[in-house]
Amino acid sequence: METNYIKIECPEGYEIDLNNSNLKSGYIKFKPLELNYQRVSEKLFSGNPVFWIESNGLIESGKRLCPDLASNSNTYLQLDSLLALNKLCNVAKYLNKNWIPRTQQEKYHIQVHYSQDDLGQRVRKLIVKVHMTIRTSAVYFRTQDDAYQAIKILGEELILKALYLNH
C-alpha cells in the first residue's frame, strides 16, 4: 500500500482548475463549477423518487432507474401543476374554437387577486382581466364569458394549481 499520497476533496460547488494548477509542484487551484440544468436537477432531486405522468394521466413515482433521469425529475407538486395547466389550456382551446389572440385586440385571462377582508385577513380570489397586448405566459380567452366558463368547468382550486407553477 502506497503511503506517500494525499487525497484532497474539492469543496462543494468547485472542481480542480487543471489549466491553472501545477501538480508537479503541488499547487492545486479550484474553480467554481459552471451552473447548468444538470447540476440544478441533481441538487434538487438526488436521492429522491422520480415522478412521471402515465398515459392514463396519473402521476406515478418510483426509484431512480438510471442516472439520466435526474435531468427529467419533477416533484409531485410540479407535475400536478403542469397537469392543471394542461387542463386550463385544453378548456381554453375548446372554448376559443379557432380563435388566436392577437396584439391590439381585446383578450381575457384569469388572474389571482389578493385583497384584505374586514378583519384584515388576506383574501385570494380569481378575477378575469382584459388586455390589449400579449403576455407570453398567459392563457387567453376570446371573451370574458369564456374565461368565467373555464373557472366554472375546472374549479378555482385547479386553476390556482395551474397559475402557481413555482414548486
CYANA upper distance limits for C-alpha pairs under 8 A (distance plus 0.5 A):
 10 CYS  CA     14 TYR  CA      6.57
 10 CYS  CA     15 GLU  CA      6.50
 10 CYS  CA     16 ILE  CA      7.57
 10 CYS  CA     30 PHE  CA      7.96
 11 PRO  CA     15 GLU  CA      8.15
 13 GLY  CA     32 PRO  CA      6.34
 13 GLY  CA     33 LEU  CA      6.01
 14 TYR  CA     30 PHE  CA      6.56
 14 TYR  CA     31 LYS  CA      5.88
 14 TYR  CA     32 PRO  CA      4.73
 14 TYR  CA     33 LEU  CA      5.41
 15 GLU  CA     30 PHE  CA      5.98
 15 GLU  CA     31 LYS  CA      6.05
 15 GLU  CA     32 PRO  CA      6.79
 15 GLU  CA     33 LEU  CA      6.48
 16 ILE  CA     21 SER  CA      8.23
 16 ILE  CA     28 ILE  CA      7.46
 16 ILE  CA     29 LYS  CA      6.49
 16 ILE  CA     30 PHE  CA      4.99
 16 ILE  CA     31 LYS  CA      6.69
 17 ASP  CA     21 SER  CA      6.55
 17 ASP  CA     28 ILE  CA      7.90
 17 ASP  CA     29 LYS  CA      5.89
 17 ASP  CA     30 PHE  CA      5.52
 17 ASP  CA     31 LYS  CA      5.96
 18 LEU  CA     22 ASN  CA      8.29
 18 LEU  CA     28 ILE  CA      8.45
 18 LEU  CA     29 LYS  CA      8.07
 20 ASN  CA     28 ILE  CA      8.17
 20 ASN  CA     29 LYS  CA      6.75
 21 SER  CA     27 TYR  CA      6.05
 21 SER  CA     28 ILE  CA      5.10
 21 SER  CA     29 LYS  CA      5.70
 22 ASN  CA     26 GLY  CA      6.67
 22 ASN  CA     27 TYR  CA      5.51
 22 ASN  CA     28 ILE  CA      6.77
 23 LEU  CA     27 TYR  CA      6.30
 23 LEU  CA     28 ILE  CA      7.05
 35 LEU  CA     39 ARG  CA      6.81
 35 LEU  CA     40 VAL  CA      7.66
 36 ASN  CA     40 VAL  CA      6.89
 37 TYR  CA     41 SER  CA      6.59
 37 TYR  CA     71 SER  CA      7.74
 38 GLN  CA     42 GLU  CA      6.65
 38 GLN  CA     70 ALA  CA      7.95
 38 GLN  CA     71 SER  CA      6.02
 39 ARG  CA     43 LYS  CA      6.75
 40 VAL  CA     44 LEU  CA      6.79
 41 SER  CA     45 PHE  CA      6.27
 41 SER  CA     46 SER  CA      8.09
 41 SER  CA     70 ALA  CA      6.56
 41 SER  CA     71 SER  CA      6.04
 41 SER  CA     72 ASN  CA      8.37
 41 SER  CA     73 SER  CA      7.66
 42 GLU  CA     46 SER  CA      5.48
 42 GLU  CA     70 ALA  CA      6.42
 42 GLU  CA     71 SER  CA      7.69
 45 PHE  CA     49 PRO  CA      8.09
 45 PHE  CA     50 VAL  CA      8.37
 45 PHE  CA     70 ALA  CA      7.02
 45 PHE  CA     73 SER  CA      7.08
 45 PHE  CA     74 ASN  CA      8.18
 46 SER  CA     70 ALA  CA      7.50
 47 GLY  CA     64 ARG  CA      8.41
 48 ASN  CA     63 LYS  CA      7.97
 48 ASN  CA     64 ARG  CA      8.28
 49 PRO  CA     61 SER  CA      6.75
 49 PRO  CA     62 GLY  CA      5.82
 49 PRO  CA     63 LYS  CA      5.36
 49 PRO  CA     64 ARG  CA      6.67
 50 VAL  CA     61 SER  CA      5.89
 50 VAL  CA     62 GLY  CA      5.99
 50 VAL  CA     63 LYS  CA      6.51
 50 VAL  CA     64 ARG  CA      6.39
 50 VAL  CA     69 LEU  CA      8.11
 50 VAL  CA     70 ALA  CA      8.47
 50 VAL  CA     73 SER  CA      5.98
 50 VAL  CA     74 ASN  CA      7.11
 50 VAL  CA     75 THR  CA      8.11
 51 PHE  CA     59 ILE  CA      7.11
 51 PHE  CA     60 GLU  CA      6.09
 51 PHE  CA     61 SER  CA      4.83
 51 PHE  CA     62 GLY  CA      7.28
 51 PHE  CA     73 SER  CA      6.89
 51 PHE  CA     74 ASN  CA      6.19
 51 PHE  CA     75 THR  CA      6.86
 51 PHE  CA     76 TYR  CA      6.77
 51 PHE  CA     79 LEU  CA      8.25
 52 TRP  CA     59 ILE  CA      6.14
 52 TRP  CA     60 GLU  CA      5.99
 52 TRP  CA     61 SER  CA      6.87
 52 TRP  CA     73 SER  CA      8.28
 52 TRP  CA     74 ASN  CA      7.87
 52 TRP  CA     79 LEU  CA      7.96
 53 ILE  CA     57 GLY  CA      6.35
 53 ILE  CA     58 LEU  CA      6.13
 53 ILE  CA     59 ILE  CA      5.07
 53 ILE  CA     60 GLU  CA      6.66
 53 ILE  CA     79 LEU  CA      7.97
 54 GLU  CA     58 LEU  CA      5.99
 54 GLU  CA     59 ILE  CA      6.79
 54 GLU  CA     60 GLU  CA      7.23
 59 ILE  CA     76 TYR  CA      7.88
 59 ILE  CA     79 LEU  CA      7.75
 59 ILE  CA     80 ASP  CA      8.12
 64 ARG  CA     69 LEU  CA      7.19
 64 ARG  CA     70 ALA  CA      8.27
 65 LEU  CA     69 LEU  CA      7.71
 68 ASP  CA     72 ASN  CA      8.14
 69 LEU  CA     73 SER  CA      6.62
 74 ASN  CA     78 GLN  CA      6.59
 74 ASN  CA     79 LEU  CA      7.10
 75 THR  CA     79 LEU  CA      7.06
 75 THR  CA    167 HIS  CA      8.15
 76 TYR  CA     80 ASP  CA      6.57
 77 LEU  CA     81 SER  CA      6.56
 77 LEU  CA    167 HIS  CA      6.78
 78 GLN  CA     82 LEU  CA      6.67
 78 GLN  CA    165 LEU  CA      6.95
 78 GLN  CA    166 ASN  CA      8.00
 78 GLN  CA    167 HIS  CA      6.19
 79 LEU  CA     83 LEU  CA      6.56
 80 ASP  CA     84 ALA  CA      6.78
 80 ASP  CA    161 LYS  CA      7.90
 81 SER  CA     85 LEU  CA      6.65
 81 SER  CA    161 LYS  CA      5.42
 81 SER  CA    162 ALA  CA      5.55
 81 SER  CA    163 LEU  CA      8.29
 81 SER  CA    164 TYR  CA      7.54
 81 SER  CA    165 LEU  CA      6.24
 82 LEU  CA     86 ASN  CA      6.59
 82 LEU  CA    162 ALA  CA      7.02
 82 LEU  CA    165 LEU  CA      7.65
 83 LEU  CA     87 LYS  CA      6.77
 83 LEU  CA    162 ALA  CA      8.12
 84 ALA  CA     88 LEU  CA      6.77
 84 ALA  CA    158 LEU  CA      6.33
 84 ALA  CA    159 ILE  CA      7.18
 84 ALA  CA    161 LYS  CA      6.55
 84 ALA  CA    162 ALA  CA      5.23
 85 LEU  CA     89 CYS  CA      6.63
 85 LEU  CA    159 ILE  CA      7.94
 85 LEU  CA    161 LYS  CA      7.98
 85 LEU  CA    162 ALA  CA      4.69
 85 LEU  CA    163 LEU  CA      7.66
 86 ASN  CA     90 ASN  CA      6.63
 86 ASN  CA    162 ALA  CA      8.39
 87 LYS  CA     91 VAL  CA      6.67
 87 LYS  CA    154 LEU  CA      8.40
 88 LEU  CA     92 ALA  CA      6.65
 88 LEU  CA    139 VAL  CA      8.19
 88 LEU  CA    150 ALA  CA      7.84
 88 LEU  CA    154 LEU  CA      7.97
 88 LEU  CA    159 ILE  CA      7.47
 88 LEU  CA    162 ALA  CA      7.63
 89 CYS  CA     93 LYS  CA      6.57
 89 CYS  CA    139 VAL  CA      7.05
 90 ASN  CA     94 TYR  CA      6.68
 91 VAL  CA     95 LEU  CA      6.57
 91 VAL  CA    150 ALA  CA      6.81
 92 ALA  CA     96 ASN  CA      6.22
 92 ALA  CA    139 VAL  CA      7.75
 92 ALA  CA    140 TYR  CA      7.55
 92 ALA  CA    141 PHE  CA      6.61
 92 ALA  CA    146 ASP  CA      8.32
 92 ALA  CA    147 ALA  CA      8.31
 92 ALA  CA    150 ALA  CA      7.56
 93 LYS  CA     97 LYS  CA      6.49
 93 LYS  CA     98 ASN  CA      8.17
 95 LEU  CA    141 PHE  CA      8.09
 95 LEU  CA    146 ASP  CA      6.70
 96 ASN  CA    100 ILE  CA      8.32
 96 ASN  CA    141 PHE  CA      6.66
 96 ASN  CA    142 ARG  CA      6.22
 96 ASN  CA    146 ASP  CA      8.05
 99 TRP  CA    142 ARG  CA      7.38
101 PRO  CA    105 GLN  CA      7.82
101 PRO  CA    107 LYS  CA      7.12
101 PRO  CA    134 ILE  CA      8.14
101 PRO  CA    140 TYR  CA      7.44
101 PRO  CA    141 PHE  CA      8.41
101 PRO  CA    142 ARG  CA      7.83
102 ARG  CA    133 THR  CA      8.18
102 ARG  CA    134 ILE  CA      7.60
103 THR  CA    132 MET  CA      6.54
103 THR  CA    133 THR  CA      5.37
103 THR  CA    134 ILE  CA      6.28
104 GLN  CA    132 MET  CA      5.25
104 GLN  CA    133 THR  CA      6.28
105 GLN  CA    131 HIS  CA      8.26
105 GLN  CA    132 MET  CA      5.62
105 GLN  CA    133 THR  CA      7.84
106 GLU  CA    130 VAL  CA      6.84
106 GLU  CA    131 HIS  CA      6.20
106 GLU  CA    132 MET  CA      5.48
106 GLU  CA    142 ARG  CA      8.29
107 LYS  CA    130 VAL  CA      6.10
107 LYS  CA    131 HIS  CA      5.99
107 LYS  CA    132 MET  CA      6.99
107 LYS  CA    140 TYR  CA      6.66
107 LYS  CA    141 PHE  CA      6.41
107 LYS  CA    142 ARG  CA      5.99
107 LYS  CA    143 THR  CA      7.09
107 LYS  CA    144 GLN  CA      8.41
108 TYR  CA    128 VAL  CA      6.88
108 TYR  CA    129 LYS  CA      6.01
108 TYR  CA    130 VAL  CA      5.01
108 TYR  CA    131 HIS  CA      6.73
108 TYR  CA    140 TYR  CA      5.88
108 TYR  CA    141 PHE  CA      5.50
108 TYR  CA    142 ARG  CA      6.97
108 TYR  CA    143 THR  CA      6.76
108 TYR  CA    144 GLN  CA      6.36
108 TYR  CA    147 ALA  CA      7.21
109 HIS  CA    128 VAL  CA      6.10
109 HIS  CA    129 LYS  CA      6.11
109 HIS  CA    130 VAL  CA      7.21
109 HIS  CA    131 HIS  CA      8.44
109 HIS  CA    138 ALA  CA      7.08
109 HIS  CA    139 VAL  CA      6.46
109 HIS  CA    140 TYR  CA      5.33
109 HIS  CA    141 PHE  CA      6.56
109 HIS  CA    147 ALA  CA      7.06
110 ILE  CA    126 LEU  CA      7.06
110 ILE  CA    127 ILE  CA      6.28
110 ILE  CA    128 VAL  CA      5.12
110 ILE  CA    129 LYS  CA      6.95
110 ILE  CA    139 VAL  CA      8.12
110 ILE  CA    140 TYR  CA      8.42
110 ILE  CA    147 ALA  CA      7.13
111 GLN  CA    126 LEU  CA      6.16
111 GLN  CA    127 ILE  CA      5.87
111 GLN  CA    128 VAL  CA      6.57
111 GLN  CA    129 LYS  CA      7.42
111 GLN  CA    163 LEU  CA      8.35
112 VAL  CA    124 ARG  CA      7.24
112 VAL  CA    125 LYS  CA      6.32
112 VAL  CA    126 LEU  CA      5.21
112 VAL  CA    127 ILE  CA      6.73
112 VAL  CA    160 LEU  CA      8.10
112 VAL  CA    163 LEU  CA      8.48
113 HIS  CA    124 ARG  CA      6.28
113 HIS  CA    125 LYS  CA      5.91
113 HIS  CA    126 LEU  CA      6.47
113 HIS  CA    127 ILE  CA      6.89
114 TYR  CA    122 ARG  CA      7.18
114 TYR  CA    123 VAL  CA      6.08
114 TYR  CA    124 ARG  CA      5.19
114 TYR  CA    125 LYS  CA      7.10
115 SER  CA    122 ARG  CA      6.28
115 SER  CA    123 VAL  CA      5.70
115 SER  CA    124 ARG  CA      7.14
116 GLN  CA    120 GLY  CA      5.72
116 GLN  CA    121 GLN  CA      5.76
116 GLN  CA    122 ARG  CA      5.12
116 GLN  CA    123 VAL  CA      5.96
117 ASP  CA    121 GLN  CA      5.95
117 ASP  CA    122 ARG  CA      7.13
117 ASP  CA    123 VAL  CA      6.91
126 LEU  CA    156 GLU  CA      7.69
128 VAL  CA    144 GLN  CA      7.36
128 VAL  CA    147 ALA  CA      7.21
128 VAL  CA    148 TYR  CA      7.78
130 VAL  CA    144 GLN  CA      8.29
134 ILE  CA    138 ALA  CA      8.42
140 TYR  CA    147 ALA  CA      8.45
141 PHE  CA    146 ASP  CA      6.57
141 PHE  CA    147 ALA  CA      6.16
142 ARG  CA    146 ASP  CA      7.26
142 ARG  CA    147 ALA  CA      8.49
143 THR  CA    147 ALA  CA      7.12
144 GLN  CA    148 TYR  CA      6.91
145 ASP  CA    149 GLN  CA      6.49
146 ASP  CA    150 ALA  CA      6.72
147 ALA  CA    151 ILE  CA      7.09
148 TYR  CA    152 LYS  CA      6.83
149 GLN  CA    153 ILE  CA      6.60
150 ALA  CA    154 LEU  CA      6.51
150 ALA  CA    155 GLY  CA      8.39
151 ILE  CA    155 GLY  CA      5.71
151 ILE  CA    156 GLU  CA      6.58
151 ILE  CA    159 ILE  CA      7.58
152 LYS  CA    156 GLU  CA      8.31
154 LEU  CA    158 LEU  CA      6.64
154 LEU  CA    159 ILE  CA      7.23
155 GLY  CA    159 ILE  CA      6.99
156 GLU  CA    160 LEU  CA      6.63
157 GLU  CA    161 LYS  CA      6.85
158 LEU  CA    162 ALA  CA      6.85
159 ILE  CA    163 LEU  CA      6.71
160 LEU  CA    164 TYR  CA      6.64
161 LYS  CA    165 LEU  CA      7.50
